[in-house]
Protein backbone atom coordinates (compact mmCIF):
# COMPACT_ATOMS: atom_id res chain seq x y z
CA UNK A 1 0.00 0.00 0.00
CA UNK A 2 1.37 3.40 -0.99
CA UNK A 3 2.13 5.91 1.71
CA UNK A 4 0.17 9.12 2.14
CA UNK A 5 2.15 12.27 1.52
CA UNK A 6 2.01 15.74 2.95
CA UNK A 7 3.95 18.75 1.70
CA UNK A 8 4.96 21.63 3.96
CA UNK A 9 3.58 24.96 2.67
CA UNK A 10 7.06 26.49 2.47
CA UNK A 11 8.02 23.71 0.03
CA UNK A 12 5.35 24.85 -2.42
CA UNK A 13 6.76 28.39 -2.28
CA UNK A 14 10.31 27.08 -2.84
CA UNK A 15 9.13 25.06 -5.84
CA UNK A 16 7.39 28.08 -7.39
CA UNK A 17 10.51 30.21 -6.99
CA UNK A 18 12.79 27.54 -8.48
CA UNK A 19 10.42 26.91 -11.40
CA UNK A 20 10.25 30.65 -12.17
CA UNK A 21 14.04 30.86 -12.09
CA UNK A 22 14.37 27.92 -14.49
CA UNK A 23 11.70 29.38 -16.82
CA UNK A 24 13.66 32.64 -16.99
CA UNK A 25 16.79 30.65 -17.86
CA UNK A 26 15.08 28.63 -20.60
CA UNK A 27 11.49 28.39 -21.81
CA UNK A 28 9.58 25.51 -20.18
CA UNK A 29 12.58 24.41 -18.11
CA UNK A 30 10.60 25.20 -14.96
CA UNK A 31 7.87 22.83 -16.11
CA UNK A 32 10.46 20.09 -16.62
CA UNK A 33 11.79 20.77 -13.12
CA UNK A 34 8.31 20.45 -11.57
CA UNK A 35 7.63 17.30 -13.60
CA UNK A 36 10.81 15.68 -12.27
CA UNK A 37 9.86 16.66 -8.71
CA UNK A 38 6.43 15.07 -9.19
CA UNK A 39 7.93 11.86 -10.60
CA UNK A 40 10.42 11.57 -7.74
CA UNK A 41 7.67 12.11 -5.16
CA UNK A 42 5.74 9.25 -6.81
CA UNK A 43 8.79 7.01 -6.31
CA UNK A 44 9.13 8.11 -2.70
CA UNK A 45 5.47 7.29 -2.05
CA UNK A 46 5.86 3.85 -3.62
CA UNK A 47 8.97 2.88 -1.68
CA UNK A 48 10.07 5.39 0.98
CA UNK A 49 12.42 2.96 2.70
CA UNK A 50 14.60 2.69 -0.40
CA UNK A 51 16.04 6.12 0.39
CA UNK A 52 18.94 6.41 2.81
CA UNK A 53 18.54 8.20 6.13
CA UNK A 54 20.99 11.10 5.91
CA UNK A 55 20.56 12.93 9.22
CA UNK A 56 18.25 12.48 12.20
CA UNK A 57 15.31 10.62 10.65
CA UNK A 58 15.41 12.59 7.41
CA UNK A 59 15.75 10.81 4.09
CA UNK A 60 16.87 12.50 0.89
CA UNK A 61 15.91 11.80 -2.70
CA UNK A 62 18.18 13.41 -5.29
CA UNK A 63 16.82 14.50 -8.65
CA UNK A 64 18.58 13.17 -11.72
CA UNK A 65 18.50 16.19 -14.03
CA UNK A 66 18.44 19.10 -11.60
CA UNK A 67 20.74 19.77 -8.63
CA UNK A 68 17.96 19.50 -6.04
CA UNK A 69 17.15 17.09 -3.25
CA UNK A 70 13.82 16.27 -1.62
CA UNK A 71 14.14 16.04 2.16
CA UNK A 72 11.43 13.95 3.78
CA UNK A 73 10.57 11.92 6.81
CA UNK A 74 8.70 8.63 6.71
CA UNK A 75 6.46 7.80 9.64
CA UNK A 76 6.24 4.05 9.18
CA UNK A 77 3.54 3.37 11.79
CA UNK A 78 1.25 5.87 10.05
CA UNK A 79 2.47 5.12 6.51
CA UNK A 80 2.91 8.88 6.13
CA UNK A 81 5.53 10.86 4.20
CA UNK A 82 6.17 14.46 5.16
CA UNK A 83 8.09 16.43 2.58
CA UNK A 84 9.99 19.01 4.59
CA UNK A 85 12.14 20.73 2.00
CA UNK A 86 13.26 20.75 -1.61
CA UNK A 87 16.69 22.34 -1.63
CA UNK A 88 19.43 23.04 -4.12
CA UNK A 89 22.28 20.63 -3.41
CA UNK A 90 24.74 23.47 -2.84
CA UNK A 91 22.73 24.68 0.17
CA UNK A 92 23.16 23.47 3.73
CA UNK A 93 20.71 20.55 4.10
CA UNK A 94 19.88 21.57 7.66
CA UNK A 95 18.41 24.90 6.51
CA UNK A 96 14.88 23.52 6.66
CA UNK A 97 15.16 23.24 10.45
CA UNK A 98 15.36 27.02 10.75
CA UNK A 99 12.09 27.64 8.92
Backbone atoms as SQL, in Angstrom:
CREATE TABLE atoms (id INTEGER PRIMARY KEY, chain TEXT, resi INTEGER, resn TEXT, atom TEXT, x REAL, y REAL, z REAL);
INSERT INTO atoms VALUES
  (1, 'A', 1, 'UNK', 'N', 0.837, -1.183, 0.000),
  (2, 'A', 1, 'UNK', 'CA', 0.000, 0.000, 0.000),
  (3, 'A', 1, 'UNK', 'C', 0.885, 1.250, 0.000),
  (4, 'A', 2, 'UNK', 'N', 0.574, 2.181, -0.896),
  (5, 'A', 2, 'UNK', 'CA', 1.368, 3.401, -0.992),
  (6, 'A', 2, 'UNK', 'C', 1.152, 4.288, 0.226),
  (7, 'A', 3, 'UNK', 'N', 2.200, 4.993, 0.571),
  (8, 'A', 3, 'UNK', 'CA', 2.132, 5.909, 1.707),
  (9, 'A', 3, 'UNK', 'C', 1.353, 7.165, 1.325),
  (10, 'A', 4, 'UNK', 'N', 0.794, 7.807, 2.325),
  (11, 'A', 4, 'UNK', 'CA', 0.172, 9.117, 2.143),
  (12, 'A', 4, 'UNK', 'C', 1.300, 10.139, 2.184),
  (13, 'A', 5, 'UNK', 'N', 1.116, 11.240, 1.479),
  (14, 'A', 5, 'UNK', 'CA', 2.150, 12.267, 1.522),
  (15, 'A', 5, 'UNK', 'C', 1.562, 13.615, 1.887),
  (16, 'A', 6, 'UNK', 'N', 2.383, 14.398, 2.548),
  (17, 'A', 6, 'UNK', 'CA', 2.010, 15.739, 2.950),
  (18, 'A', 6, 'UNK', 'C', 3.196, 16.640, 2.647),
  (19, 'A', 7, 'UNK', 'N', 2.903, 17.818, 2.097),
  (20, 'A', 7, 'UNK', 'CA', 3.954, 18.750, 1.704),
  (21, 'A', 7, 'UNK', 'C', 3.834, 20.008, 2.561),
  (22, 'A', 8, 'UNK', 'N', 4.940, 20.400, 3.176),
  (23, 'A', 8, 'UNK', 'CA', 4.956, 21.633, 3.960),
  (24, 'A', 8, 'UNK', 'C', 4.693, 22.817, 3.024),
  (25, 'A', 9, 'UNK', 'N', 3.941, 23.793, 3.496),
  (26, 'A', 9, 'UNK', 'CA', 3.577, 24.956, 2.668),
  (27, 'A', 9, 'UNK', 'C', 4.801, 25.685, 2.128),
  (28, 'A', 10, 'UNK', 'N', 5.844, 25.804, 2.919),
  (29, 'A', 10, 'UNK', 'CA', 7.058, 26.489, 2.472),
  (30, 'A', 10, 'UNK', 'C', 7.680, 25.779, 1.267),
  (31, 'A', 11, 'UNK', 'N', 7.491, 24.478, 1.164),
  (32, 'A', 11, 'UNK', 'CA', 8.023, 23.711, 0.035),
  (33, 'A', 11, 'UNK', 'C', 7.353, 24.173, -1.261),
  (34, 'A', 12, 'UNK', 'N', 6.050, 24.374, -1.221),
  (35, 'A', 12, 'UNK', 'CA', 5.347, 24.852, -2.417),
  (36, 'A', 12, 'UNK', 'C', 5.892, 26.198, -2.878),
  (37, 'A', 13, 'UNK', 'N', 6.188, 27.087, -1.934),
  (38, 'A', 13, 'UNK', 'CA', 6.762, 28.389, -2.281),
  (39, 'A', 13, 'UNK', 'C', 8.157, 28.214, -2.881),
  (40, 'A', 14, 'UNK', 'N', 8.962, 27.341, -2.301),
  (41, 'A', 14, 'UNK', 'CA', 10.306, 27.078, -2.838),
  (42, 'A', 14, 'UNK', 'C', 10.232, 26.540, -4.262),
  (43, 'A', 15, 'UNK', 'N', 9.282, 25.639, -4.506),
  (44, 'A', 15, 'UNK', 'CA', 9.135, 25.057, -5.842),
  (45, 'A', 15, 'UNK', 'C', 8.722, 26.111, -6.858),
  (46, 'A', 16, 'UNK', 'N', 7.821, 27.000, -6.480),
  (47, 'A', 16, 'UNK', 'CA', 7.394, 28.077, -7.391),
  (48, 'A', 16, 'UNK', 'C', 8.573, 28.964, -7.756),
  (49, 'A', 17, 'UNK', 'N', 9.353, 29.339, -6.744),
  (50, 'A', 17, 'UNK', 'CA', 10.507, 30.209, -6.988),
  (51, 'A', 17, 'UNK', 'C', 11.535, 29.535, -7.895),
  (52, 'A', 18, 'UNK', 'N', 11.820, 28.263, -7.648),
  (53, 'A', 18, 'UNK', 'CA', 12.791, 27.541, -8.479),
  (54, 'A', 18, 'UNK', 'C', 12.269, 27.391, -9.907),
  (55, 'A', 19, 'UNK', 'N', 10.998, 27.068, -10.065),
  (56, 'A', 19, 'UNK', 'CA', 10.419, 26.905, -11.405),
  (57, 'A', 19, 'UNK', 'C', 10.466, 28.222, -12.176),
  (58, 'A', 20, 'UNK', 'N', 10.165, 29.341, -11.511),
  (59, 'A', 20, 'UNK', 'CA', 10.252, 30.649, -12.174),
  (60, 'A', 20, 'UNK', 'C', 11.677, 30.952, -12.610),
  (61, 'A', 21, 'UNK', 'N', 12.641, 30.630, -11.741),
  (62, 'A', 21, 'UNK', 'CA', 14.041, 30.863, -12.086),
  (63, 'A', 21, 'UNK', 'C', 14.430, 30.046, -13.327),
  (64, 'A', 22, 'UNK', 'N', 14.051, 28.767, -13.341),
  (65, 'A', 22, 'UNK', 'CA', 14.370, 27.921, -14.493),
  (66, 'A', 22, 'UNK', 'C', 13.657, 28.396, -15.761),
  (67, 'A', 23, 'UNK', 'N', 12.429, 28.866, -15.643),
  (68, 'A', 23, 'UNK', 'CA', 11.705, 29.376, -16.817),
  (69, 'A', 23, 'UNK', 'C', 12.364, 30.631, -17.374),
  (70, 'A', 24, 'UNK', 'N', 12.940, 31.457, -16.499),
  (71, 'A', 24, 'UNK', 'CA', 13.657, 32.638, -16.988),
  (72, 'A', 24, 'UNK', 'C', 14.944, 32.215, -17.705),
  (73, 'A', 25, 'UNK', 'N', 15.552, 31.138, -17.243),
  (74, 'A', 25, 'UNK', 'CA', 16.790, 30.647, -17.862),
  (75, 'A', 25, 'UNK', 'C', 16.515, 30.034, -19.229),
  (76, 'A', 26, 'UNK', 'N', 15.419, 29.300, -19.341),
  (77, 'A', 26, 'UNK', 'CA', 15.084, 28.634, -20.602),
  (78, 'A', 26, 'UNK', 'C', 13.586, 28.303, -20.601),
  (79, 'A', 27, 'UNK', 'N', 12.940, 28.605, -21.694),
  (80, 'A', 27, 'UNK', 'CA', 11.494, 28.391, -21.810),
  (81, 'A', 27, 'UNK', 'C', 11.122, 26.939, -21.466),
  (82, 'A', 28, 'UNK', 'N', 10.134, 26.796, -20.616),
  (83, 'A', 28, 'UNK', 'CA', 9.577, 25.512, -20.177),
  (84, 'A', 28, 'UNK', 'C', 10.503, 24.674, -19.296),
  (85, 'A', 29, 'UNK', 'N', 11.685, 25.170, -18.977),
  (86, 'A', 29, 'UNK', 'CA', 12.582, 24.407, -18.110),
  (87, 'A', 29, 'UNK', 'C', 11.990, 24.261, -16.706),
  (88, 'A', 30, 'UNK', 'N', 11.263, 25.276, -16.260),
  (89, 'A', 30, 'UNK', 'CA', 10.604, 25.204, -14.959),
  (90, 'A', 30, 'UNK', 'C', 9.565, 24.094, -14.915),
  (91, 'A', 31, 'UNK', 'N', 8.855, 23.908, -16.028),
  (92, 'A', 31, 'UNK', 'CA', 7.873, 22.825, -16.105),
  (93, 'A', 31, 'UNK', 'C', 8.560, 21.463, -16.037),
  (94, 'A', 32, 'UNK', 'N', 9.698, 21.342, -16.684),
  (95, 'A', 32, 'UNK', 'CA', 10.456, 20.091, -16.618),
  (96, 'A', 32, 'UNK', 'C', 10.951, 19.826, -15.195),
  (97, 'A', 33, 'UNK', 'N', 11.356, 20.882, -14.516),
  (98, 'A', 33, 'UNK', 'CA', 11.787, 20.770, -13.122),
  (99, 'A', 33, 'UNK', 'C', 10.634, 20.245, -12.256),
  (100, 'A', 34, 'UNK', 'N', 9.468, 20.863, -12.379),
  (101, 'A', 34, 'UNK', 'CA', 8.314, 20.446, -11.575),
  (102, 'A', 34, 'UNK', 'C', 7.870, 19.022, -11.918),
  (103, 'A', 35, 'UNK', 'N', 7.989, 18.661, -13.192),
  (104, 'A', 35, 'UNK', 'CA', 7.632, 17.298, -13.602),
  (105, 'A', 35, 'UNK', 'C', 8.568, 16.292, -12.940),
  (106, 'A', 36, 'UNK', 'N', 9.864, 16.604, -12.904),
  (107, 'A', 36, 'UNK', 'CA', 10.811, 15.679, -12.271),
  (108, 'A', 36, 'UNK', 'C', 10.554, 15.577, -10.766),
  (109, 'A', 37, 'UNK', 'N', 10.210, 16.685, -10.135),
  (110, 'A', 37, 'UNK', 'CA', 9.856, 16.657, -8.707),
  (111, 'A', 37, 'UNK', 'C', 8.672, 15.718, -8.501),
  (112, 'A', 38, 'UNK', 'N', 7.644, 15.889, -9.310),
  (113, 'A', 38, 'UNK', 'CA', 6.428, 15.073, -9.193),
  (114, 'A', 38, 'UNK', 'C', 6.744, 13.585, -9.365),
  (115, 'A', 39, 'UNK', 'N', 7.566, 13.259, -10.348),
  (116, 'A', 39, 'UNK', 'CA', 7.930, 11.858, -10.596),
  (117, 'A', 39, 'UNK', 'C', 8.731, 11.273, -9.428),
  (118, 'A', 40, 'UNK', 'N', 9.626, 12.065, -8.873),
  (119, 'A', 40, 'UNK', 'CA', 10.421, 11.573, -7.743),
  (120, 'A', 40, 'UNK', 'C', 9.537, 11.371, -6.514),
  (121, 'A', 41, 'UNK', 'N', 8.592, 12.267, -6.298),
  (122, 'A', 41, 'UNK', 'CA', 7.673, 12.109, -5.164),
  (123, 'A', 41, 'UNK', 'C', 6.854, 10.825, -5.341),
  (124, 'A', 42, 'UNK', 'N', 6.457, 10.513, -6.559),
  (125, 'A', 42, 'UNK', 'CA', 5.739, 9.250, -6.813),
  (126, 'A', 42, 'UNK', 'C', 6.588, 8.052, -6.399),
  (127, 'A', 43, 'UNK', 'N', 7.887, 8.100, -6.693),
  (128, 'A', 43, 'UNK', 'CA', 8.787, 7.006, -6.314),
  (129, 'A', 43, 'UNK', 'C', 8.945, 6.927, -4.798),
  (130, 'A', 44, 'UNK', 'N', 9.024, 8.075, -4.163),
  (131, 'A', 44, 'UNK', 'CA', 9.125, 8.108, -2.702),
  (132, 'A', 44, 'UNK', 'C', 7.894, 7.461, -2.076),
  (133, 'A', 45, 'UNK', 'N', 6.724, 7.825, -2.582),
  (134, 'A', 45, 'UNK', 'CA', 5.466, 7.291, -2.046),
  (135, 'A', 45, 'UNK', 'C', 5.393, 5.774, -2.230),
  (136, 'A', 46, 'UNK', 'N', 5.895, 5.296, -3.357),
  (137, 'A', 46, 'UNK', 'CA', 5.863, 3.852, -3.621),
  (138, 'A', 46, 'UNK', 'C', 6.800, 3.069, -2.712),
  (139, 'A', 47, 'UNK', 'N', 7.976, 3.630, -2.441),
  (140, 'A', 47, 'UNK', 'CA', 8.970, 2.885, -1.680),
  (141, 'A', 47, 'UNK', 'C', 9.859, 3.820, -0.848),
  (142, 'A', 48, 'UNK', 'N', 9.300, 4.407, 0.204),
  (143, 'A', 48, 'UNK', 'CA', 10.069, 5.392, 0.983),
  (144, 'A', 48, 'UNK', 'C', 11.298, 4.822, 1.683),
  (145, 'A', 49, 'UNK', 'N', 11.285, 3.541, 1.994),
  (146, 'A', 49, 'UNK', 'CA', 12.423, 2.957, 2.704),
  (147, 'A', 49, 'UNK', 'C', 13.628, 2.699, 1.800),
  (148, 'A', 50, 'UNK', 'N', 13.468, 2.891, 0.503),
  (149, 'A', 50, 'UNK', 'CA', 14.598, 2.688, -0.401),
  (150, 'A', 50, 'UNK', 'C', 15.567, 3.872, -0.390),
  (151, 'A', 51, 'UNK', 'N', 15.189, 4.940, 0.309),
  (152, 'A', 51, 'UNK', 'CA', 16.042, 6.119, 0.392),
  (153, 'A', 51, 'UNK', 'C', 16.793, 6.110, 1.715),
  (154, 'A', 52, 'UNK', 'N', 18.052, 6.444, 1.645),
  (155, 'A', 52, 'UNK', 'CA', 18.937, 6.414, 2.807),
  (156, 'A', 52, 'UNK', 'C', 18.597, 7.521, 3.803),
  (157, 'A', 53, 'UNK', 'N', 18.661, 7.187, 5.083),
  (158, 'A', 53, 'UNK', 'CA', 18.537, 8.197, 6.133),
  (159, 'A', 53, 'UNK', 'C', 19.851, 8.969, 6.143),
  (160, 'A', 54, 'UNK', 'N', 19.767, 10.294, 5.995),
  (161, 'A', 54, 'UNK', 'CA', 20.985, 11.098, 5.906),
  (162, 'A', 54, 'UNK', 'C', 21.331, 11.805, 7.206),
  (163, 'A', 55, 'UNK', 'N', 20.336, 12.291, 7.927),
  (164, 'A', 55, 'UNK', 'CA', 20.561, 12.931, 9.219),
  (165, 'A', 55, 'UNK', 'C', 19.261, 12.858, 10.012),
  (166, 'A', 56, 'UNK', 'N', 19.421, 12.711, 11.332),
  (167, 'A', 56, 'UNK', 'CA', 18.250, 12.481, 12.203),
  (168, 'A', 56, 'UNK', 'C', 17.420, 11.369, 11.569),
  (169, 'A', 57, 'UNK', 'N', 16.164, 11.603, 11.331),
  (170, 'A', 57, 'UNK', 'CA', 15.314, 10.622, 10.652),
  (171, 'A', 57, 'UNK', 'C', 14.918, 11.113, 9.269),
  (172, 'A', 58, 'UNK', 'N', 15.726, 11.970, 8.694),
  (173, 'A', 58, 'UNK', 'CA', 15.413, 12.588, 7.413),
  (174, 'A', 58, 'UNK', 'C', 16.081, 11.816, 6.287),
  (175, 'A', 59, 'UNK', 'N', 15.270, 11.488, 5.291),
  (176, 'A', 59, 'UNK', 'CA', 15.755, 10.813, 4.092),
  (177, 'A', 59, 'UNK', 'C', 15.843, 11.836, 2.965),
  (178, 'A', 60, 'UNK', 'N', 16.697, 11.562, 2.002),
  (179, 'A', 60, 'UNK', 'CA', 16.875, 12.499, 0.895),
  (180, 'A', 60, 'UNK', 'C', 16.797, 11.747, -0.424),
  (181, 'A', 61, 'UNK', 'N', 16.006, 12.319, -1.337),
  (182, 'A', 61, 'UNK', 'CA', 15.908, 11.803, -2.700),
  (183, 'A', 61, 'UNK', 'C', 16.509, 12.856, -3.628),
  (184, 'A', 62, 'UNK', 'N', 17.527, 12.482, -4.370),
  (185, 'A', 62, 'UNK', 'CA', 18.182, 13.409, -5.289),
  (186, 'A', 62, 'UNK', 'C', 17.542, 13.318, -6.669),
  (187, 'A', 63, 'UNK', 'N', 17.324, 14.481, -7.285),
  (188, 'A', 63, 'UNK', 'CA', 16.818, 14.497, -8.652),
  (189, 'A', 63, 'UNK', 'C', 17.941, 14.104, -9.596),
  (190, 'A', 64, 'UNK', 'N', 17.566, 13.598, -10.747),
  (191, 'A', 64, 'UNK', 'CA', 18.575, 13.168, -11.717),
  (192, 'A', 64, 'UNK', 'C', 19.063, 14.317, -12.595),
  (193, 'A', 65, 'UNK', 'N', 18.149, 15.146, -13.064),
  (194, 'A', 65, 'UNK', 'CA', 18.497, 16.186, -14.026),
  (195, 'A', 65, 'UNK', 'C', 18.844, 17.524, -13.381),
  (196, 'A', 66, 'UNK', 'N', 18.253, 17.812, -12.252),
  (197, 'A', 66, 'UNK', 'CA', 18.439, 19.102, -11.603),
  (198, 'A', 66, 'UNK', 'C', 19.175, 18.920, -10.277),
  (199, 'A', 67, 'UNK', 'N', 19.957, 19.913, -9.872),
  (200, 'A', 67, 'UNK', 'CA', 20.741, 19.773, -8.632),
  (201, 'A', 67, 'UNK', 'C', 19.918, 20.091, -7.381),
  (202, 'A', 68, 'UNK', 'N', 18.869, 19.326, -7.189),
  (203, 'A', 68, 'UNK', 'CA', 17.964, 19.502, -6.044),
  (204, 'A', 68, 'UNK', 'C', 17.775, 18.172, -5.336),
  (205, 'A', 69, 'UNK', 'N', 17.415, 18.280, -4.054),
  (206, 'A', 69, 'UNK', 'CA', 17.146, 17.091, -3.252),
  (207, 'A', 69, 'UNK', 'C', 15.855, 17.308, -2.471),
  (208, 'A', 70, 'UNK', 'N', 15.061, 16.249, -2.394),
  (209, 'A', 70, 'UNK', 'CA', 13.819, 16.269, -1.625),
  (210, 'A', 70, 'UNK', 'C', 14.125, 15.683, -0.249),
  (211, 'A', 71, 'UNK', 'N', 13.894, 16.467, 0.781),
  (212, 'A', 71, 'UNK', 'CA', 14.136, 16.044, 2.157),
  (213, 'A', 71, 'UNK', 'C', 12.789, 15.649, 2.754),
  (214, 'A', 72, 'UNK', 'N', 12.713, 14.413, 3.250),
  (215, 'A', 72, 'UNK', 'CA', 11.434, 13.952, 3.777),
  (216, 'A', 72, 'UNK', 'C', 11.635, 13.020, 4.955),
  (217, 'A', 73, 'UNK', 'N', 10.575, 12.902, 5.736),
  (218, 'A', 73, 'UNK', 'CA', 10.566, 11.919, 6.809),
  (219, 'A', 73, 'UNK', 'C', 9.461, 10.918, 6.499),
  (220, 'A', 74, 'UNK', 'N', 9.694, 9.685, 6.900),
  (221, 'A', 74, 'UNK', 'CA', 8.703, 8.632, 6.712),
  (222, 'A', 74, 'UNK', 'C', 8.292, 8.117, 8.079),
  (223, 'A', 75, 'UNK', 'N', 7.017, 8.284, 8.383),
  (224, 'A', 75, 'UNK', 'CA', 6.456, 7.795, 9.635),
  (225, 'A', 75, 'UNK', 'C', 5.840, 6.436, 9.337),
  (226, 'A', 76, 'UNK', 'N', 6.617, 5.407, 9.594),
  (227, 'A', 76, 'UNK', 'CA', 6.240, 4.053, 9.178),
  (228, 'A', 76, 'UNK', 'C', 4.944, 3.577, 9.829),
  (229, 'A', 77, 'UNK', 'N', 4.748, 3.858, 11.102),
  (230, 'A', 77, 'UNK', 'CA', 3.543, 3.373, 11.788),
  (231, 'A', 77, 'UNK', 'C', 2.274, 3.990, 11.208),
  (232, 'A', 78, 'UNK', 'N', 2.402, 5.192, 10.647),
  (233, 'A', 78, 'UNK', 'CA', 1.245, 5.874, 10.052),
  (234, 'A', 78, 'UNK', 'C', 1.236, 5.775, 8.526),
  (235, 'A', 79, 'UNK', 'N', 2.294, 5.196, 7.960),
  (236, 'A', 79, 'UNK', 'CA', 2.465, 5.125, 6.511),
  (237, 'A', 79, 'UNK', 'C', 2.314, 6.515, 5.896),
  (238, 'A', 80, 'UNK', 'N', 3.026, 7.466, 6.493),
  (239, 'A', 80, 'UNK', 'CA', 2.914, 8.876, 6.130),
  (240, 'A', 80, 'UNK', 'C', 4.282, 9.432, 5.747),
  (241, 'A', 81, 'UNK', 'N', 4.320, 10.158, 4.633),
  (242, 'A', 81, 'UNK', 'CA', 5.526, 10.856, 4.199),
  (243, 'A', 81, 'UNK', 'C', 5.294, 12.347, 4.365),
  (244, 'A', 82, 'UNK', 'N', 6.224, 13.007, 5.019),
  (245, 'A', 82, 'UNK', 'CA', 6.167, 14.456, 5.165),
  (246, 'A', 82, 'UNK', 'C', 7.345, 15.048, 4.406),
  (247, 'A', 83, 'UNK', 'N', 7.043, 15.770, 3.355),
  (248, 'A', 83, 'UNK', 'CA', 8.091, 16.428, 2.581),
  (249, 'A', 83, 'UNK', 'C', 8.379, 17.751, 3.265),
  (250, 'A', 84, 'UNK', 'N', 9.606, 17.880, 3.753),
  (251, 'A', 84, 'UNK', 'CA', 9.985, 19.010, 4.592),
  (252, 'A', 84, 'UNK', 'C', 10.691, 20.111, 3.824),
  (253, 'A', 85, 'UNK', 'N', 11.400, 19.733, 2.760),
  (254, 'A', 85, 'UNK', 'CA', 12.145, 20.729, 1.999),
  (255, 'A', 85, 'UNK', 'C', 12.532, 20.160, 0.639),
  (256, 'A', 86, 'UNK', 'N', 12.661, 21.065, -0.315),
  (257, 'A', 86, 'UNK', 'CA', 13.263, 20.751, -1.613),
  (258, 'A', 86, 'UNK', 'C', 14.335, 21.812, -1.795),
  (259, 'A', 87, 'UNK', 'N', 15.586, 21.389, -1.650),
  (260, 'A', 87, 'UNK', 'CA', 16.689, 22.340, -1.627),
  (261, 'A', 87, 'UNK', 'C', 17.711, 22.062, -2.723),
  (262, 'A', 88, 'UNK', 'N', 18.299, 23.155, -3.196),
  (263, 'A', 88, 'UNK', 'CA', 19.430, 23.041, -4.123),
  (264, 'A', 88, 'UNK', 'C', 20.552, 22.324, -3.386),
  (265, 'A', 89, 'UNK', 'N', 21.257, 21.456, -4.067),
  (266, 'A', 89, 'UNK', 'CA', 22.276, 20.628, -3.406),
  (267, 'A', 89, 'UNK', 'C', 23.478, 21.429, -2.899),
  (268, 'A', 90, 'UNK', 'N', 23.630, 22.663, -3.344),
  (269, 'A', 90, 'UNK', 'CA', 24.741, 23.471, -2.842),
  (270, 'A', 90, 'UNK', 'C', 24.412, 24.150, -1.513),
  (271, 'A', 91, 'UNK', 'N', 23.147, 24.056, -1.093),
  (272, 'A', 91, 'UNK', 'CA', 22.733, 24.676, 0.173),
  (273, 'A', 91, 'UNK', 'C', 22.919, 23.709, 1.337),
  (274, 'A', 92, 'UNK', 'N', 23.044, 24.264, 2.520),
  (275, 'A', 92, 'UNK', 'CA', 23.163, 23.469, 3.730),
  (276, 'A', 92, 'UNK', 'C', 21.870, 22.676, 3.923),
  (277, 'A', 93, 'UNK', 'N', 21.928, 21.343, 3.993),
  (278, 'A', 93, 'UNK', 'CA', 20.712, 20.550, 4.096),
  (279, 'A', 93, 'UNK', 'C', 19.942, 20.741, 5.394),
  (280, 'A', 94, 'UNK', 'N', 20.555, 21.360, 6.384),
  (281, 'A', 94, 'UNK', 'CA', 19.881, 21.567, 7.659),
  (282, 'A', 94, 'UNK', 'C', 19.104, 22.878, 7.690),
  (283, 'A', 95, 'UNK', 'N', 19.082, 23.616, 6.572),
  (284, 'A', 95, 'UNK', 'CA', 18.413, 24.895, 6.510),
  (285, 'A', 95, 'UNK', 'C', 16.921, 24.797, 6.805),
  (286, 'A', 96, 'UNK', 'N', 16.322, 23.672, 6.450),
  (287, 'A', 96, 'UNK', 'CA', 14.878, 23.522, 6.659),
  (288, 'A', 96, 'UNK', 'C', 14.511, 23.572, 8.135),
  (289, 'A', 97, 'UNK', 'N', 15.437, 23.225, 9.010),
  (290, 'A', 97, 'UNK', 'CA', 15.158, 23.235, 10.446),
  (291, 'A', 97, 'UNK', 'C', 14.904, 24.637, 10.975),
  (292, 'A', 98, 'UNK', 'N', 15.465, 25.634, 10.304),
  (293, 'A', 98, 'UNK', 'CA', 15.356, 27.018, 10.755),
  (294, 'A', 98, 'UNK', 'C', 14.083, 27.697, 10.281),
  (295, 'A', 99, 'UNK', 'N', 13.294, 27.023, 9.469),
  (296, 'A', 99, 'UNK', 'CA', 12.088, 27.640, 8.921),
  (297, 'A', 99, 'UNK', 'C', 10.957, 27.617, 9.905);
